[in-house]
Amino acid sequence: MANGKFLLGQVVTTPGALKVLVRTGALEKVGGALIARHLSGDWGDVPAGDWKLNDAALTPGKEDRLMSSYMVGDVKVLIITEWDRSVTTVLLPSEY
């Protein structure tokens, strides 16, 4: 996904998040859309302060972890990209 604001690295999903995405029938349709939103810098439902930290973490030389939060049905799903952009993880808040 080189057409986003940053590199995702390896994309992985925790068992809990995978279960939610499969149960809701949203694995391919919503899962891909959530990754696309995260990659575009749409951080979803994070507080304003976290949104600003994410935006600042896109500055070359000041890279930091990126975290987005989205609702899938009635379940919150997080997407976190590590500071070095090596891994992006889709997970539930309880798995954080």
N, CA, C and O atoms as a MOPAC input file, in Angstrom:
PM7 MOZYME 1SCF
protein

 N      0.84600 1    -1.19200 1     0.00000 1
 C      0.00000 1     0.00000 1     0.00000 1
 C      0.88400 1     1.24600 1     0.00000 1
 O      0.93900 1     1.98500 1     0.98300 1
 N      1.54900 1     1.45700 1    -1.08000 1
 C      2.49300 1     2.55200 1    -1.17000 1
 C      1.82700 1     3.89000 1    -1.44300 1
 O      2.51400 1     4.91100 1    -1.43900 1
 N      0.53100 1     3.93300 1    -1.67900 1
 C     -0.13700 1     5.19100 1    -1.99400 1
 C     -0.76400 1     5.84300 1    -0.76100 1
 O     -1.63800 1     6.69900 1    -0.89700 1
 N     -0.33500 1     5.45400 1     0.43100 1
 C     -0.82300 1     6.06000 1     1.66500 1
 C      0.17800 1     7.05500 1     2.21200 1
 O      1.14800 1     7.40900 1     1.54100 1
 N     -0.05800 1     7.50000 1     3.42300 1
 C      0.80900 1     8.48900 1     4.06000 1
 C      2.02200 1     7.86400 1     4.72400 1
 O      2.93700 1     8.58100 1     5.13100 1
 N      2.05100 1     6.54100 1     4.84300 1
 C      3.16100 1     5.85400 1     5.50500 1
 C      3.14100 1     4.39700 1     5.07600 1
 O      2.21400 1     3.95200 1     4.40100 1
 N      4.16900 1     3.65700 1     5.47200 1
 C      4.23200 1     2.22600 1     5.17800 1
 C      3.58100 1     1.45000 1     6.31700 1
 O      3.70400 1     1.82600 1     7.48300 1
 N      2.89900 1     0.38400 1     5.98100 1
 C      2.22500 1    -0.43500 1     6.98900 1
 C      3.11300 1    -1.52000 1     7.57900 1
 O      2.88100 1    -1.95700 1     8.70600 1
 N      4.12300 1    -1.96100 1     6.84200 1
 C      4.88100 1    -3.12800 1     7.26100 1
 C      4.00800 1    -4.36000 1     7.12800 1
 O      3.07800 1    -4.38300 1     6.32200 1
 N      4.30500 1    -5.38700 1     7.91500 1
 C      3.49500 1    -6.60500 1     7.90500 1
 C      2.18100 1    -6.31300 1     8.62700 1
 O      2.19200 1    -5.74900 1     9.72100 1
 N      1.06200 1    -6.68600 1     8.03400 1
 C     -0.25200 1    -6.48100 1     8.65600 1
 C     -0.68000 1    -7.79200 1     9.30400 1
 O     -0.73900 1    -8.83600 1     8.65400 1
 N     -0.97900 1    -7.71300 1    10.60600 1
 C     -1.40800 1    -8.88800 1    11.35700 1
 C     -2.69700 1    -8.55800 1    12.09800 1
 O     -3.00100 1    -7.39300 1    12.35500 1
 N     -3.44200 1    -9.58900 1    12.43300 1
 C     -4.70300 1    -9.43400 1    13.15900 1
 C     -4.68500 1   -10.36800 1    14.36000 1
 O     -4.30700 1   -11.53300 1    14.24000 1
 N     -5.09000 1    -9.86100 1    15.51000 1
 C     -5.17000 1   -10.69400 1    16.70100 1
 C     -6.37800 1   -11.62700 1    16.59800 1
 O     -7.28900 1   -11.37400 1    15.81000 1
 N     -6.39000 1   -12.69400 1    17.38300 1
 C     -7.52600 1   -13.62200 1    17.33500 1
 C     -8.87200 1   -12.95300 1    17.62800 1
 O     -9.86600 1   -13.25400 1    16.96700 1
 N     -8.91100 1   -12.06100 1    18.60100 1
 C    -10.17500 1   -11.40600 1    18.94800 1
 C    -10.70000 1   -10.52500 1    17.83200 1
 O    -11.89100 1   -10.55600 1    17.52200 1
 N     -9.82200 1    -9.73800 1    17.22700 1
 C    -10.24300 1    -8.86400 1    16.13100 1
 C    -10.67000 1    -9.69400 1    14.92300 1
 O    -11.65700 1    -9.37400 1    14.26100 1
 N     -9.93100 1   -10.74500 1    14.64300 1
 C    -10.29100 1   -11.62000 1    13.52700 1
 C    -11.67200 1   -12.22900 1    13.75200 1
 O    -12.48000 1   -12.30700 1    12.82600 1
 N    -11.93600 1   -12.65500 1    14.96900 1
 C    -13.23300 1   -13.24300 1    15.29700 1
 C    -14.36300 1   -12.24200 1    15.05500 1
 O    -15.39800 1   -12.60400 1    14.49500 1
 N    -14.17400 1   -10.98900 1    15.47100 1
 C    -15.19000 1    -9.94400 1    15.26000 1
 C    -15.40100 1    -9.70400 1    13.77300 1
 O    -16.54000 1    -9.63800 1    13.31100 1
 N    -14.31800 1    -9.57400 1    13.02300 1
 C    -14.43900 1    -9.29900 1    11.59200 1
 C    -15.10500 1   -10.45600 1    10.84900 1
 O    -15.88600 1   -10.22700 1     9.92500 1
 N    -14.80800 1   -11.68600 1    11.24000 1
 C    -15.44100 1   -12.84300 1    10.60100 1
 C    -16.90800 1   -12.93100 1    11.01600 1
 O    -17.78000 1   -13.15100 1    10.17500 1
 N    -17.18300 1   -12.75900 1    12.31300 1
 C    -18.55600 1   -12.87000 1    12.82900 1
 C    -19.48800 1   -11.86100 1    12.17000 1
 O    -20.64700 1   -12.17200 1    11.89400 1
 N    -18.98800 1   -10.66000 1    11.91900 1
 C    -19.82500 1    -9.61500 1    11.32400 1
 C    -19.83700 1    -9.68400 1     9.80000 1
 O    -20.52500 1    -8.90100 1     9.14600 1
 N    -19.07100 1   -10.62500 1     9.23200 1
 C    -19.00200 1   -10.73000 1     7.78100 1
 C    -18.24000 1    -9.57600 1     7.15500 1
 O    -18.42100 1    -9.25900 1     5.97900 1
 N    -17.38200 1    -8.95100 1     7.95800 1
 C    -16.72900 1    -7.72800 1     7.53000 1
 C    -15.24400 1    -7.89200 1     7.24400 1
 O    -14.55100 1    -6.90200 1     7.01400 1
 N    -14.75000 1    -9.10700 1     7.25400 1
 C    -13.31100 1    -9.31800 1     7.14100 1
 C    -12.71000 1    -8.64700 1     5.91300 1
 O    -11.76900 1    -7.86400 1     6.04200 1
 N    -13.23000 1    -8.93300 1     4.73600 1
 C    -12.64600 1    -8.36200 1     3.52500 1
 C    -13.13900 1    -6.94600 1     3.26700 1
 O    -12.34000 1    -6.04400 1     3.01500 1
 N    -14.44800 1    -6.74700 1     3.32800 1
 C    -15.00500 1    -5.43300 1     2.99000 1
 C    -14.61900 1    -4.36600 1     4.01300 1
 O    -14.03500 1    -3.34500 1     3.64900 1
 N    -14.93300 1    -4.58600 1     5.26300 1
 C    -14.65700 1    -3.58600 1     6.28800 1
 C    -13.19200 1    -3.59100 1     6.69300 1
 O    -12.59500 1    -2.53200 1     6.88600 1
 N    -12.60800 1    -4.78500 1     6.82500 1
 C    -11.20200 1    -4.86900 1     7.20300 1
 C    -10.31100 1    -4.07300 1     6.26600 1
 O     -9.45300 1    -3.31400 1     6.71600 1
 N    -10.50900 1    -4.24000 1     4.98100 1
 C     -9.72700 1    -3.48200 1     4.00000 1
 C    -10.01100 1    -1.99900 1     4.05300 1
 O     -9.10500 1    -1.18200 1     3.88900 1
 N    -11.26600 1    -1.64500 1     4.28100 1
 C    -11.63400 1    -0.22800 1     4.37100 1
 C    -11.00700 1     0.41700 1     5.60100 1
 O    -10.57600 1     1.56900 1     5.54800 1
 N    -10.95600 1    -0.32100 1     6.71000 1
 C    -10.34900 1     0.23600 1     7.92100 1
 C     -8.85300 1     0.45700 1     7.73300 1
 O     -8.31500 1     1.48400 1     8.14600 1
 N     -8.18800 1    -0.50400 1     7.11200 1
 C     -6.75500 1    -0.34500 1     6.82800 1
 C     -6.54600 1     0.85600 1     5.90100 1
 O     -5.61500 1     1.63700 1     6.10100 1
 N     -7.39800 1     1.00500 1     4.90000 1
 C     -7.28300 1     2.14000 1     3.97500 1
 C     -7.47500 1     3.46300 1     4.70400 1
 O     -6.74800 1     4.42100 1     4.44000 1
 N     -8.44300 1     3.53200 1     5.61800 1
 C     -8.65300 1     4.76300 1     6.39800 1
 C     -7.42200 1     5.07100 1     7.24600 1
 O     -6.94900 1     6.20800 1     7.28000 1
 N     -6.91300 1     4.06000 1     7.92200 1
 C     -5.71800 1     4.22100 1     8.76000 1
 C     -4.55300 1     4.71700 1     7.90600 1
 O     -3.86400 1     5.66700 1     8.27700 1
 N     -4.33900 1     4.08000 1     6.77700 1
 C     -3.23800 1     4.42200 1     5.88200 1
 C     -3.35400 1     5.84000 1     5.32900 1
 O     -2.34600 1     6.48100 1     5.03300 1
 N     -4.59100 1     6.32900 1     5.19100 1
 C     -4.79900 1     7.67700 1     4.63900 1
 C     -4.68200 1     8.77600 1     5.69500 1
 O     -4.71300 1     9.96100 1     5.36400 1
 N     -4.54600 1     8.38300 1     6.97300 1
 C     -4.46200 1     9.38600 1     8.03700 1
 C     -5.80700 1     9.73900 1     8.63800 1
 O     -5.91700 1    10.72400 1     9.36800 1
 N     -6.83500 1     8.95100 1     8.34400 1
 C     -8.13600 1     9.09700 1     9.00500 1
 C     -8.07600 1     8.18400 1    10.22700 1
 O     -8.23600 1     6.96900 1    10.11500 1
 N     -7.84600 1     8.77700 1    11.38100 1
 C     -7.58900 1     8.01200 1    12.60200 1
 C     -8.86300 1     7.56200 1    13.31100 1
 O     -8.79000 1     6.95000 1    14.37700 1
 N    -10.02500 1     7.85400 1    12.73600 1
 C    -11.27900 1     7.35200 1    13.28600 1
 C    -11.70500 1     8.06500 1    14.55600 1
 O    -11.78200 1     9.29200 1    14.60300 1
 N    -11.98200 1     7.27100 1    15.58800 1
 C    -12.57200 1     7.78000 1    16.82400 1
 C    -11.55700 1     8.05100 1    17.93200 1
 O    -11.91100 1     7.97100 1    19.10900 1
 N    -10.31700 1     8.36600 1    17.59700 1
 C     -9.34800 1     8.68100 1    18.65000 1
 C     -9.58500 1    10.10300 1    19.15300 1
 O    -10.08400 1    10.94300 1    18.40400 1
 N     -9.23600 1    10.38800 1    20.40900 1
 C     -9.36300 1    11.75300 1    20.93000 1
 C     -8.50500 1    12.73800 1    20.12800 1
 O     -7.53500 1    12.34300 1    19.48200 1
 N     -8.86700 1    14.00200 1    20.17700 1
 C     -8.17300 1    15.04700 1    19.40400 1
 C     -6.67200 1    15.06300 1    19.68300 1
 O     -5.87300 1    15.25600 1    18.76700 1
 N     -6.28900 1    14.86300 1    20.93000 1
 C     -4.86400 1    14.86600 1    21.26700 1
 C     -4.10800 1    13.73600 1    20.60200 1
 O     -2.98300 1    13.92200 1    20.13800 1
 N     -4.72800 1    12.55400 1    20.55400 1
 C     -4.10500 1    11.41300 1    19.88000 1
 C     -4.05900 1    11.62400 1    18.36900 1
 O     -3.11800 1    11.19500 1    17.70100 1
 N     -5.08700 1    12.28900 1    17.83800 1
 C     -5.10200 1    12.60100 1    16.40000 1
 C     -3.88400 1    13.47300 1    16.07100 1
 O     -3.18700 1    13.22800 1    15.08600 1
 N     -3.63600 1    14.48800 1    16.89800 1
 C     -2.48700 1    15.37900 1    16.67000 1
 C     -1.16900 1    14.62600 1    16.80500 1
 O     -0.24700 1    14.85600 1    16.02300 1
 N     -1.06600 1    13.72900 1    17.78500 1
 C      0.15100 1    12.93200 1    17.94300 1
 C      0.38300 1    12.05300 1    16.72300 1
 O      1.51500 1    11.92100 1    16.25800 1
 N     -0.68200 1    11.45200 1    16.20400 1
 C     -0.55500 1    10.64300 1    14.98700 1
 C     -0.06100 1    11.48900 1    13.81700 1
 O      0.85700 1    11.09300 1    13.09900 1
 N     -0.67500 1    12.65400 1    13.63200 1
 C     -0.26000 1    13.52500 1    12.53000 1
 C      1.20700 1    13.91900 1    12.67500 1
 O      1.94800 1    13.92900 1    11.69200 1
 N      1.62600 1    14.24400 1    13.89500 1
 C      3.02400 1    14.62200 1    14.12900 1
 C      3.96600 1    13.44600 1    13.86200 1
 O      5.09600 1    13.64600 1    13.41500 1
 N      3.50600 1    12.22600 1    14.13100 1
 C      4.32300 1    11.02700 1    13.94600 1
 C      4.57100 1    10.70200 1    12.47400 1
 O      5.35900 1     9.80800 1    12.16100 1
 N      3.90900 1    11.41600 1    11.57600 1
 C      4.14100 1    11.23400 1    10.14000 1
 C      5.31300 1    12.07700 1     9.64200 1
 O      5.74300 1    11.92600 1     8.49800 1
 N      5.83200 1    12.96500 1    10.49400 1
 C      6.94300 1    13.83600 1    10.13000 1
 C      8.23700 1    13.02300 1    10.05100 1
 O      8.60200 1    12.35500 1    11.01900 1
 N      8.93700 1    13.07000 1     8.91100 1
 C     10.20200 1    12.33800 1     8.79900 1
 C     11.16100 1    12.73800 1     9.92600 1
 O     11.34200 1    13.91800 1    10.22600 1
 N     11.76200 1    11.72500 1    10.53100 1
 C     12.68400 1    11.94900 1    11.63600 1
 C     11.99900 1    12.01700 1    12.99500 1
 O     12.66800 1    12.00300 1    14.02800 1
 N     10.67000 1    12.08900 1    13.00100 1
 C      9.91000 1    12.14000 1    14.25900 1
 C      8.86900 1    11.02600 1    14.31400 1
 O      7.84800 1    11.14300 1    14.99300 1
 N      9.14500 1     9.94400 1    13.58800 1
 C      8.19800 1     8.84100 1    13.52100 1
 C      7.89400 1     8.29300 1    14.91600 1
 O      8.77700 1     8.18600 1    15.76700 1
 N      6.65300 1     7.95800 1    15.12200 1
 C      6.19900 1     7.34500 1    16.36600 1
 C      5.06100 1     6.39400 1    16.01800 1
 O      4.62900 1     6.31900 1    14.86800 1
 N      4.59400 1     5.68900 1    17.00000 1
 C      3.49100 1     4.75600 1    16.80600 1
 C      2.25500 1     5.50600 1    16.31600 1
 O      2.02300 1     6.65200 1    16.70200 1
 N      1.47300 1     4.85800 1    15.47300 1
 C      0.22100 1     5.41600 1    14.96200 1
 C     -0.92300 1     4.53300 1    15.43100 1
 O     -0.84600 1     3.31000 1    15.32100 1
 N     -1.98600 1     5.14200 1    15.95500 1
 C     -3.12100 1     4.34700 1    16.41400 1
 C     -4.42800 1     4.94400 1    15.93000 1
 O     -4.67300 1     6.14200 1    16.06800 1
 N     -5.26800 1     4.08100 1    15.35600 1
 C     -6.61200 1     4.44700 1    14.91300 1
 C     -7.62400 1     3.61400 1    15.69500 1
 O     -7.30600 1     2.54900 1    16.22300 1
 N     -8.84600 1     4.12600 1    15.75500 1
 C     -9.92800 1     3.43000 1    16.44700 1
 C    -11.18900 1     3.55000 1    15.60300 1
 O    -11.57800 1     4.64900 1    15.20500 1
 N    -11.82400 1     2.41500 1    15.33400 1
 C    -13.02600 1     2.38700 1    14.49400 1
 C    -14.05700 1     1.44800 1    15.11000 1
 O    -13.70500 1     0.50100 1    15.81200 1
 N    -15.30800 1     1.71400 1    14.84400 1
 C    -16.38800 1     0.83000 1    15.27400 1
 C    -16.74800 1    -0.12800 1    14.13900 1
 O    -16.93500 1     0.28700 1    12.99500 1
 N    -16.84000 1    -1.39900 1    14.47100 1
 C    -17.32400 1    -2.43100 1    13.55300 1
 C    -18.57500 1    -2.98000 1    14.22300 1
 O    -18.49600 1    -3.78200 1    15.15400 1
 N    -19.72100 1    -2.54200 1    13.74000 1
 C    -20.96900 1    -2.84900 1    14.44400 1
 C    -20.92400 1    -2.15700 1    15.79700 1
 O    -20.78800 1    -0.93600 1    15.86800 1
 N    -21.03500 1    -2.92000 1    16.85400 1
 C    -20.98500 1    -2.34000 1    18.19400 1
 C    -19.66300 1    -2.63800 1    18.90200 1
 O    -19.57000 1    -2.51200 1    20.12300 1
 N    -18.64600 1    -3.03100 1    18.14100 1
 C    -17.35300 1    -3.39200 1    18.70800 1
 C    -16.27800 1    -2.42000 1    18.20900 1
 O    -16.18400 1    -2.13500 1    17.01500 1
 N    -15.47400 1    -1.92200 1    19.14700 1
 C    -14.35700 1    -1.04300 1    18.78300 1
 C    -13.17100 1    -1.90200 1    18.34900 1
 O    -12.82400 1    -2.88900 1    18.99700 1
 N    -12.56100 1    -1.49900 1    17.23800 1
 C    -11.37100 1    -2.15600 1    16.70900 1
 C    -10.26400 1    -1.11900 1    16.61300 1
 O    -10.48300 1    -0.01000 1    16.12500 1
 N     -9.08200 1    -1.48000 1    17.07800 1
 C     -7.91900 1    -0.59800 1    16.98900 1
 C     -7.00200 1    -1.07500 1    15.87100 1
 O     -6.93000 1    -2.26600 1    15.56900 1
 N     -6.30500 1    -0.12600 1    15.26700 1
 C     -5.22800 1    -0.45000 1    14.32500 1
 C     -4.01100 1     0.33800 1    14.78100 1
 O     -4.06000 1     1.56000 1    14.92300 1
 N     -2.91600 1    -0.38400 1    15.00800 1
 C     -1.69300 1     0.24500 1    15.49200 1
 C     -0.54900 1    -0.09500 1    14.54800 1
 O     -0.30300 1    -1.26400 1    14.25000 1
 N      0.14900 1     0.94100 1    14.08200 1
 C      1.36200 1     0.76100 1    13.29500 1
 C      2.54300 1     1.15300 1    14.17200 1
 O      2.56600 1     2.24200 1    14.74600 1
 N      3.50900 1     0.27100 1    14.27100 1
 C      4.67700 1     0.51400 1    15.11900 1
 C      5.50100 1     1.69600 1    14.59900 1
 O      5.43700 1     2.03000 1    13.41600 1
 N      6.26100 1     2.31400 1    15.47400 1
 C      7.02100 1     3.52300 1    15.16000 1
 C      7.95500 1     3.32100 1    13.97600 1
 O      8.17900 1     4.24700 1    13.19700 1
 N      8.50700 1     2.10100 1    13.83500 1
 C      9.44800 1     1.85100 1    12.74400 1
 C      8.75500 1     1.34400 1    11.47800 1
 O      9.41200 1     0.99300 1    10.49900 1
 N      7.41200 1     1.30900 1    11.51100 1
 C      6.56900 1     0.91600 1    10.37000 1
 C      6.80300 1    -0.52900 1     9.94600 1
 O      6.55200 1    -0.89100 1     8.79600 1
 N      7.28600 1    -1.35800 1    10.87900 1
 C      7.55900 1    -2.75400 1    10.56000 1
 C      6.31500 1    -3.63200 1    10.63000 1
 O      6.22300 1    -4.63200 1     9.91800 1
 N      5.35500 1    -3.26400 1    11.48400 1
 C      4.16400 1    -4.08400 1    11.70000 1
 C      2.96100 1    -3.18200 1    11.95100 1
 O      3.06800 1    -2.16500 1    12.63700 1
 N      1.82300 1    -3.56200 1    11.39300 1
 C      0.53400 1    -2.93400 1    11.69400 1
 C     -0.37000 1    -4.03400 1    12.22200 1
 O     -0.53600 1    -5.07600 1    11.58800 1
 N     -0.95400 1    -3.79000 1    13.39500 1
 C     -1.77000 1    -4.79200 1    14.06300 1
 C     -3.21300 1    -4.32200 1    14.18200 1
 O     -3.47900 1    -3.19700 1    14.60600 1
 N     -4.13400 1    -5.18900 1    13.80700 1
 C     -5.56600 1    -4.95700 1    14.00700 1
 C     -5.93400 1    -5.74700 1    15.26300 1
 O     -5.70200 1    -6.95400 1    15.33500 1
 N     -6.51100 1    -5.05600 1    16.25500 1
 C     -6.78900 1    -5.70200 1    17.53000 1
 C     -7.97700 1    -5.07500 1    18.23200 1
 O     -8.46000 1    -4.01300 1    17.83900 1
 N     -8.43700 1    -5.74100 1    19.27200 1
 C     -9.48400 1    -5.20100 1    20.13100 1
 C     -8.82200 1    -4.45900 1    21.28700 1
 O     -7.69300 1    -4.78700 1    21.65200 1
 N     -9.49100 1    -3.47200 1    21.87000 1
 C     -8.91200 1    -2.76300 1    23.02200 1
 C     -8.51400 1    -3.71300 1    24.15000 1
 O     -7.51500 1    -3.46600 1    24.82600 1
 N     -9.26200 1    -4.78500 1    24.37000 1
 C     -8.94000 1    -5.73300 1    25.42800 1
 C     -7.65900 1    -6.51700 1    25.14100 1
 O     -7.10900 1    -7.15600 1    26.03800 1
 N     -7.18100 1    -6.47200 1    23.88500 1
 C     -5.95200 1    -7.17500 1    23.49900 1
 C     -4.74800 1    -6.23200 1    23.45300 1
 O     -3.64700 1    -6.64800 1    23.09300 1
 N     -4.95100 1    -4.99100 1    23.81000 1
 C     -3.88300 1    -3.98200 1    23.73700 1
 C     -2.89700 1    -4.15200 1    24.85100 1
 O     -1.93400 1    -3.39100 1    24.94400 1

